[in-house]
Amino acid sequence: WIYRHLHKAAERMVELAKAYPRREENSLQSRALNQAARELLLAQSSDWAFIMKAGAMLEYAIKRTKEHLFRFTKLYDDIRSDKIDAAWLSDIEDKDNIFSDIGYHIYQ
C-alpha cells in the first residue's frame, strides 16, 4: 500500500525542484525544500517495507512511513502555498537531520 504514496511523493519532489530553481541556501524556502527531500528519502527507506512484510515491529514501521509521508505532504503544501511554518520546520529539521548537506535540486 505504501508504494503508490511513495511514487506520488517522488513525482511531487521532482515538481518542486523544477518549480523552485536554486534558492539562497539558508532561506526558509530552501530549508523547506531540502527537508522535503529528506522526508522523501526517509519514507522511501527500504527497511520500512521490509519490516512491514516481515511483520516485525509492524506498527512502528507503519507509523514511521506515515509520519514521513505526512511531513513531506505538509511541506509540499506549505511550499506551494508560500506559507511555510518556520517553527514546525525547525522542529522536524532537529528530529531528522540525516543528510544534512542534501540539496533538493538533485531532483531536477
N, C-alpha and C positions, 0 to 999 in steps of 0.2 A: 504493500500500500504506500510505502514511502517514496517510491521512485517517481511517480507522477508529480509529486510535490517537489522533489529534488530537481527534476528536469525543468519544471516551471520556474523555480528559483534561479537555476543556471541561465535560462533564457532572459530572465529579468536582470540578472547581473550583467550580462552582455549588453542589454538595452541601456542600463545605467552608465556603463563605461563608455558607450558610444555617445550617449546624450550629454555627458559631462566630461569633455576632454580635460586633460591635465589641469589641476587646480593648484592654488597655493597650498603647499604641503601641510601646513598646520591649520588651515581654515576648518571651520565647523563642517562644511560640506565635504571636504576631502577626508576628514576623520570619519564621517558617517559612511562614505563610500568605501573606505578601507575596512571599516568594521563590518559592513555588509559582505565584503569579500571573505573576511574571517568567518563570519557566521555561516556562509555557504560552505566553506571548506569543513567547518566543524560538523555541520549537518550531513555532509557527504561522507564523512569518515566511514570506511567500510566496516569498522568494528560494530557500529550500531546495528546494521542489517545482519551481520553475522551473529551478534548476541541475540537478536530477536529470533532468528531462525533456529539457533541452538536452544532457545528457551531459558538460558541462564540470565538472571538479572533482567528479565523481560521488561518489567515496569520501569526500571531505571533507564534502559535503552530507549524505550518509547518516550519517556519524559524528556530525555536529553535531545532526541531528534526533534520532537515537537517544540521544545524551547528554542533551539537554534533556528528552526523554520519560522517561528513566531517573530523572533528578533529580526531575522532577515526581512520578513514581510513588513514589519513596522518601520524598519529603516528605509525600505523601498518606498513605502507610502509617504514617510516624512520627507525624504529627499525630493520625491516628485511633487509634493505639495509645498515645498520650501518652508516646512515647519518642523525643523529638527529640534528635538528636546535635548538640550545640551547636558542637563543633569543626568537624564536617563542614559545618554550616550556615554558619558564619563563612567557611569556605574558599570555598564556592560563591558567597556574597554578594560576596566580594572578586573572584572571577573574572568574574562577570557582574553588574555593579552598574548596569546600564541601568535606567531608570525608577525612580530612587532614591526618588521620592515616591509610588510606587504604593500604593494601599490595596486590599487583597484584597476589601473589602466591595463594590467595584464589580460583583462577580459575583452579588450577591444578587438 
